[in-house]
Amino acid sequence: MVKVTIDGIEIEVEEGTTILNAARMIGGNVVPPAMCYYSSLEGSGGNCRTCLVEIAEGSTRDPRPMPKLMVSCSTQVQDGMVVKNKTSQRVHENRGAVTEFLLINHPLDCPVCDQAGECHLQDLSFDHGGAGSRFEEEKRTFEPIDIGNKIKLHMNRCILCYRCVKVAEQLTEKRVHGVLHRGEHAEISTYIQKAVESDFSGNMIDVCPVGALTDRTFRFKSRVWFLKPMNATRECKKCPGHATVWMFGEEIYRVTGRKDAYGEIERLDGKTAWICDDCRFETKDPKQWNIEGPRKINRHSVISQNHYEIPNPLKTNVKKSLK
Amino acid sequence: MESLTNRKKVVSDKQMTFLESLYLPVVLAGMAMTFRHMFNKSATIRYPEQQRAFAPVYRGMHVLKRDEQGRENCTACGLCAVACPAEAITMVAGERLPGEEHLYREEKYAVTYEINMIRCIFCGLCEEACPKEAVFLTDRIVPTSFDREDFVYGKNRLVESIDNRIDITKRQHTGKRGKK
């Protein structure tokens, strides 16, 4: 066990833990934001640079500060390390700069985008972004394309976090999409427009921190803050069937995995409860789901703007789950 | 005991004098006051022949604006509906098809957009919330009707027609929005 201090809060964690995970153990607002790191995807992180923190003291043995800001998602803690996140002016300024860079090619189409209201880039720019843009050049633009018959790719919105590539690598048998070209020209694409068809490909929608990958069955149907997220389960042969259904009245508009406070899919019995494409795209009848009840929503979220209650508990099968 | 405030009025049963009991001087004084008002400037106007000028930011019937090229500004983002304290606004979004670029400005548009004018309290929060400068309140008054259904205004009555634009430049350049 090693001792680490983050924003003046001391915590003992196991050796080999990253700074980000140590901060998440403390919780609250000492947790740095992360756009690319995803705890259940191996090898993710280190791309987006939003989780940069200042290390004021390296360790007890060598207490010199690290000269540059470090990526907290891939830097391991050392005994006696002192980390500054919220308390560091440098971190704040740098995060603002990183946000500005992420927004360089990002279109300002939140009113159109289906991710608005649950978008991590929206939250990040709300906290760290500037009021206007200093980018005068033309943004790079792409036409939205269908990858697979259920997923829409808006390359304009992509921030190249590589999460979806990791999903394809680790959850599906054959990866058919990836990042083509390099540097400024890099883009997510499928090999010769080949469709993504796999039982778990829909999870790349859930891991996408922005609205680059969206659900075609939910495209422009409604806004997330008009829907009521309900915890629901279902018996499924391919996956745990542990999901959130987004309801409007008595109808299910879309199905997603259950996401925790960091936007990551919750764990069930030690494993990440990824849901399969059958649950996500094909089962939209409330009778096929066992609806447990409303999901807890952070009151600062725009989703809680809606009047949030059980839509007539007598009509849905809430009672079944109580038995 | 002495009163702590001087708001109390002491009642007296004083007898009227002869002149007072005739009431005539008081009646004449009252009539003089009445007739004097006949020559004063009238406080009312003769509506509907005459109409008062509206304040530049008067909040009346809504309009859904089009841009210079005649394309609808609204993208059905739903911010007006979530801002509306009276829950008067509903909408259904749709995807713009290829070939409809001259009708709608963005790839998403409102297929139906309804404002219930009975629910609406004309607070102007929808106008405030709109990120696309699509919905504005105007100085037009919502006409009366005998049917409740008539007050649910759809896109046919809210979207301005291309030939007959509704001028809202005054609202945009006064008050909080300032001069542009």
Contacts between the chains, C-beta under 8 A, distances in Angstrom:
chain1	res1	chain2	res2	distance
A	109	B	106	7.3
A	110	B	77	7.6
A	110	B	131	7.6
A	111	B	75	4.9
A	111	B	77	3.3
A	111	B	79	7.2
A	111	B	106	7.4
A	111	B	108	7.9
A	111	B	131	5.3
A	111	B	132	6.1
A	112	B	75	5.4
A	112	B	77	7.1
A	112	B	106	5.3
A	112	B	107	6.1
A	112	B	108	4.7
A	116	B	77	7.4
A	144	B	107	7.8
A	219	B	95	6.7
A	220	B	76	7.6
A	220	B	93	4.5
A	220	B	94	6.5
A	220	B	95	5.3
A	220	B	108	5.1
A	221	B	93	7.4
A	222	B	78	7.7
A	222	B	93	7.5
A	223	B	77	7.0
A	223	B	78	4.0
A	223	B	82	7.7
A	225	B	78	7.1
A	225	B	82	5.6
A	226	B	78	6.3
A	226	B	81	7.4
A	226	B	82	7.4
A	302	B	82	7.4
A	305	B	82	5.4
A	306	B	82	7.4
